[in-house]
Amino acid sequence: MYDDEFRRHLAELYREDDRLRAEWEHEERLARQEARASPLVRQTAPVTTSPHDDGDDALQAAPAPQPETSDEEPCFTEEQFDTLAFVLNELRKQWQGDIERAQQRILQAVVRAVLPGELAEREVHDLRARVIRAEQHIERQLKAAIGDDNVVDLPAGFIRRRGHAA
């Protein structure tokens, strides 16, 4: 399917690709090492490509972060902490009230959605009970009219067989 010349060409392409990838990975590794070793930098102005660019987009070294000391005083006074605690507690109460009201509205909506189905189901059960009572009443009347519970007399010719000789 492939001839030898095509295979050699393909192998050469793969070797060149491997070489370029290794070179790129090496450059990336060096760039990461340099970035770790250099101080933090920030950009002073956004990079623009307009013809009116003033060139003021050079990177400048950022000031080194101040080390934290453990003997610093808290950022709030005791009175401020108490005030924050009070405000947070009041907000929590308001949120809980809001949540409770939302839950009540949801519950009311569910009841409004379910109630017609419940009423219809109750009506179906009532109608079924009425039908059962009517059937029982008819059965009692038939038994009283016939007299014998086991034998029912059918009129002559009630069941006709077609195509059969009697």
C-alpha atoms as one frame of an Amber mdcrd trajectory, in Angstrom:
protein
   0.000   0.000   0.000   2.809   2.453   0.926   6.062   2.418  -0.938   9.484
   2.698   0.731  10.020   6.312  -0.297   6.727   7.362   1.325   7.639   5.481
   4.514  11.069   7.191   4.657   9.438  10.575   4.131   6.875   9.828   6.850
   9.606   8.672   9.266  11.543  11.895   8.583   8.429  13.963   9.319   7.896
  12.112  12.598  11.545  12.642  13.618  11.296  16.371  12.836   8.044  16.595
  14.822   9.629  14.812  17.797  12.646  17.156  17.659  10.456  20.272  17.528
   8.287  19.040  20.386  11.312  18.284  22.555  12.737  21.730  21.767   9.429
  23.412  22.619   9.094  21.476  25.890  12.650  22.467  26.834  11.873  26.158
  26.170   8.662  25.909  28.195  10.513  24.319  31.115  13.163  27.091  31.042
  10.442  29.762  30.925   8.704  28.242  33.966  11.993  28.141  35.862  12.713
  31.790  35.015   9.199  32.794  36.070   9.662  31.104  39.433  13.027  32.773
  39.965  11.989  36.323  38.942  10.106  38.721  41.262   6.403  39.243  40.881
   5.554  41.663  38.077   2.497  43.555  37.005   1.502  45.382  33.913   1.003
  49.151  34.287  -1.314  49.648  31.315  -3.326  47.368  29.088  -1.617  46.115
  25.966  -3.021  47.858  22.902  -2.299  47.520  19.252  -3.515  50.978  18.265
  -1.207  53.293  16.332  -1.468  55.763  19.233   0.180  53.358  21.674   2.463
  55.320  23.949   4.605  52.326  24.881   3.685  52.560  28.566   2.994  48.860
  28.878   6.311  47.806  30.328   6.276  45.361  33.198   7.366  46.639  36.579
   8.384  44.708  39.659   5.644  44.471  42.276   6.473  45.276  45.873   7.320
  42.291  47.987   4.489  41.174  50.273   4.774  42.205  53.899   5.321  39.256
  56.237   2.565  38.834  58.808   3.499  39.110  62.417   1.694  37.196  65.097
   1.774  40.059  67.617  -0.578  42.270  65.562  -3.804  43.387  67.151  -7.094
  42.075  65.723  -8.563  44.013  62.848 -11.753  44.793  64.872 -12.295  45.961
  68.394 -14.364  43.917  70.829 -17.319  46.298  70.361 -17.070  45.940  66.574
 -16.998  42.142  66.888 -20.109  42.274  69.083 -21.837  44.548  66.574 -20.927
  42.230  63.697 -22.210  39.237  65.634 -25.482  41.048  66.363 -25.933  42.099
  62.714 -25.172  38.605  61.440 -27.626  37.103  63.929 -30.358  39.535  62.819
 -29.636  38.771  59.155 -29.837  35.060  59.894 -33.257  35.573  61.513 -34.454
  37.533  58.491 -33.170  34.868  56.107 -34.836  32.119  58.106 -38.096  34.088
  58.030 -37.761  34.582  54.280 -37.080  30.882  53.816 -40.095  29.971  55.969
 -42.357  32.291  53.948 -41.064  30.831  50.678 -41.686  27.303  51.953 -45.245
  28.266  52.969 -45.914  29.713  49.504 -44.597  26.531  47.891 -46.747  24.395
  50.179 -49.841  26.457  49.368 -49.135  26.127  45.645 -48.796  22.343  46.014
 -52.087  22.168  47.921 -53.825  24.224  45.226 -52.428  21.897  42.568 -53.299
  18.669  44.403 -56.712  19.590  45.854 -58.763  19.175  42.624 -57.336  15.682
  42.141 -58.113  14.744  45.739 -61.690  15.996  45.393 -62.166  14.101  42.130
 -60.792  10.918  43.700 -63.176  11.294  46.652 -66.102  11.766  44.237 -65.106
   8.630  42.289 -65.077   6.611  45.523 -68.496   7.980  46.479 -69.922   7.099
  43.051 -68.416   3.610  43.240 -70.033   3.063  46.637 -73.394   4.215  45.233
 -73.089   1.798  42.278 -72.271  -1.078  44.650 -75.288  -0.237  46.825 -77.520
  -0.066  43.719 -76.243  -3.465  42.507 -76.906  -4.981  45.928 -80.419  -3.493
  45.948 -81.149  -4.921  42.474 -79.851  -8.353  43.518 -82.099  -8.346  46.589
 -85.123  -7.369  44.479 -84.376 -10.117  41.935 -84.051 -12.724  44.677 -87.315
 -11.595  46.200 -89.080 -11.664  42.827 -87.786 -15.097  41.845 -88.041 -16.711
  45.226 -85.485 -19.488  44.660 -81.866 -18.429  45.004 -80.425 -21.314  42.934
 -82.739 -21.608  39.918 -83.443 -18.912  37.393 -86.045 -19.703  34.697 -85.295
 -18.213  31.321 -87.988 -17.628  28.752 -88.313 -20.122  25.908 -86.006 -19.386
  22.989 -83.770 -17.207  25.082 -80.688 -18.962  23.749 -80.874 -19.968  20.103
 -78.216 -21.933  18.411 -77.717 -21.026  14.826 -76.763 -23.677  12.399 -77.331
 -26.521  14.868 -80.220 -28.875  15.049 -81.876 -29.067  18.411
